[in-house]
């Protein structure tokens, strides 16, 4: 699954791999399923969600995207850099 998180855009790679490594194991079965479905989206749509260009229409996807973005901000602040927003 880690390989599927690599999208060729550093911002997406960091967000997706970060969430996979830190949250996937503790996630509910529903969240895991949503994450796997999220990885099936085309890159432009996924980038739209994760780079806040367009909000996801479905509430479960929106919640997962918010969790991924929150993890990215935590990861970024731990490194001492700017956040990914």
Buried (B, 14 or more C-beta within 10 A) or exposed (E): EEEEBEBEBEEBEBBBBBBBEEBBEEBEEEBBEBBEEBBEBEEEEBBBBBBEEEEBEEEEBEBBBEBBBEBBBEBBEEEEEEEBE
